[in-house]
Amino acid sequence: IVPKRAATDLTRVAAEYTGLSQLGARIDVARRFGENREYGVRFNGGAYSGNTQINNQSRDALVGAFAFDFRGERFRATVDVVSQYESFTAPSRPFLVAAGVAMPAAPSGSSNVTQTWEWSQAADQSALLRTEYDILPDLTFFADLGGGLTQVDRLFGTPTITNAAGNTTSTPGYYKFNVNRLTYDAGLRGTFHTGEVRHAVALQASRYQDWIYRGIVNASSAVLSNIYSPVAQPSQYVPAPTQVPKISQSTLGGVALADTLSAFGERLQLTLGLRWQQIASDNFSTTGAITSAYNTSAVTPMAGLVVKPWDNVALYANYIQGLSKGDVAPAAASNAGEVLAPYIAQQFEVGAKVDFGKIATTLSLFQIQKPFAQLVNTVYTASGQQTNRGLEIKVFGEIVPSVRVLGGVALLDARLSSTSNAATNGNVAIGAPVFKGTLNLEWDTPFVNGLTLGAGVITTSSQYVNATNTQSIPTWTTLSLDARYRTVLGKTPVVFRGAVQNVLDNS
């Protein structure tokens, strides 16, 4: 995410009402100072509170972001500090499905089996300093330093559907998660020419570290309910963990060199690069003993090509390979927070973009190979390799005066291979729909100046929820409607927005 730096002074406020009674307010204030307006400050803040559209659920949230930037003749710097807090009562959780159980039909979207005495709180603070200095007109040195702290306290369980009638069971637990993060990098960016070829070169060294802490105390008994008729159960006393030991730590380091060569007025661009990467991860028991350790390094390549045979047409192809930190076991796993082994992933992609003026379209074909992991008897573990092959088509722009479109379709063939269970080799990957389509339209009405009406449709084909492909959720489609009205009150520009999601109330 690249924070926006305000080029001019601005003051914006917003108020919103969502769900059953979720009220919110936002503010965005920016100012520039100095003889040449070289100093800038910006503050974004928001507060939200009230009941959501989910039964028995309420949400409170606070967010604040402060940004400072300096734009000198040769030196530039930015500082971003962000603080976020969010709490839920009766937080909705994803469902697990017991093996061999026929998948029940989806309940009402407002149904909630989480008890009113279950809750979740999360707080996150982060800061990032970026600096760059122009050593020469065509050579820039940069260095960045950042870090963050995430703290999660929660008392809830992850429900498992136990039969086709929709009965569920869950064992609440009092969890404490702390994640500390530190990152820093430095490098050079420069440009030069060799004959008619322009080179844009970047050299970067980087390092990232994180430490994950977790403490758990489980409830003494399970909570039983039903997705169609949730059952209120007596509250249980679950004490907070008295210890929150470190369960994993990871260090990612690397050096990357890339060169983008441009020729023929940038109608031909070729990017070549190499990265040396090293990943070290340790997992710990509650006593502090190392239970598993990984230390892997690799040199990985990347290449990209862009050809513009005509001014409005760009053809591209790219390949990238990278060493990645292993997946982190999710909260629903009994080994939550554990880091799996590092892996090398690779991606191929070819595509085209055509700009017709007021409307443009893109086409891409891709293949991604990476390991996949899943819950096996509540333990999150690497289980083989997943290969995703797909096609994406997107269209965006103004199709006729005052009517704009943004939409696309995606076809995906995601398959499992080299799995720990030979019966799952060649099966469709979990949560990978074969088809997904989106269509969003906006119309600037001629009968009310400043009024824009919109509609959006999302459709997703069926998806498997287990690696054996015996359980699946059906195809679903939603329709949403929205309106936007721009006007001026006094001398202040004002925008009113309204939206209704899932108008047809599809489950």
Steps between C-alpha positions, in 0.01 A plus 500: 500500500640840401367776731365808324694822554274803475624746236259764632334580832180309562244431772246222457251346740264209447224326692348159429230264616524129415355170617233520766644795692870527417591868514829635372687824444820580311726801467778579254709815555814599308717811501824609332750742651831665425628760258463256212228290669758230546355374831174306506288345774186293467269334751235239428276386782188291538269372772225238468257350750174309507321182398586330172267314265604172669269387781620588853818655365638846573819667385713787626800628308747787508765584242748785484776563247750785512724573201787747468698568183787724398578583136841660466698569188704179537376342822151363565357325804167367624385374839175306544360398839181292513296378798196272467261339748200276438277301734203269443243337720376168361754508212392291202741218416559283192354151529691175489317192373550157654628230265229301323224751574275607212528876454182667633342793318625842601303666782384860501787743463413653837508167686764481774583198714760692702385565855438852630767446767767427240709793381809616314735798533791592272738794509778585257763773499751551221748760381704541182780743412598539134792711378666562165785723385603592146876438489501596132220606264470136388595320821296483822581337833208383715460349846189396693428390857171371637340286762175403660327330791175306483316385813195275486288391797197286431261254657314288246500166324500393137175310431506165323188382315437144616204388287281591203243655735747781577589412858829647618750454777779727613731526798565864590850597593658811649778584256769765523709571189784749475691558178803730490642608162816683390614578145771707340654536156738716300604527140570698186284594202651643186469544126756502219524431125693254289456625147128529428403284798394660828568308822310546828695306762413429863716333765342426838593318819220428747429324827173412675450340841194393695434340836169327577378439857192298596323394817188280515255386766211285374152484648399198705213394273385532140229738380224341289283692256342492154563719195125534429381539860788628715478395864594735784720311746602597855818702519819323603780645707827464313798670667753695300829321426754574771786457253533602136818323385676552171400227256684607185746750360602561141768699320481575129798662330600560145676697230332579169631647174271592210549680169222624273624555145292729277538557127312636199336778698411253779299287259723214612577449869689204644550453874754252633574436864654271758433467873699328769266411783548337837225393737555372853202392712492340844198353679497467879317295760337669799820430696714689249655192340538507121262246346593563136738728315541600137788686336476517123655723235456523125586714199183559301448668161238728354439626147237717337436618146267773374450564128285785361439429130248786492447801726187351657613137526744347749599134499685361799650184645673441830649229714595527865630254755536570867584342832212563739455463873288197583132552575407581859244268659167686542312561822270202436794258514627335814851610395390861435796728438739223397704583189523232231810435291609762242419425138579618149200621301499591133264687270468528122273759340428628149244760408389802306347841568306692237396862556212605274493850644200517730506129569781252551531126539764261629558129443739283698592133517693380803640201684604505866667213683534494878461255787160476663417440863184384675357396835558129564337393828512866618875526416597740222758327285658519154328236290640524146513736206228711341507613136263777394442559129261771397371765265379848594321756286424850629313791345484854639408845377209700358295284264262784404483860628423505875513119534813333638581133536748300706481125468673180416499124498754254634535133410713294736628144498665440837633149554682313777807287438768321702261484794549290810188303399517346152119509481508880485756533220340679206205622709375857491655723766297615801309826449587534131192581285524412132317821404464842656338798335445861606313784333464853638313779321468871579256743339508878537129576485382782269196586714690593821830680466765333716306175553674175404332159522693174507454126504737209546474126449742236628464134409726219617481135402500213747809431712632197680566531872718190538791351309315175427235700307210335683362819655419822316301821518273588204516786252391836644408837351439836667357828374584834661358847432647838588448872444722806528392865506746788470392851595622818668366617836599861550849495354584146608493206255298212648452141383215276620543125445267208559529129423307178549698177474347166403169657400343162417596359843680201353669264747 
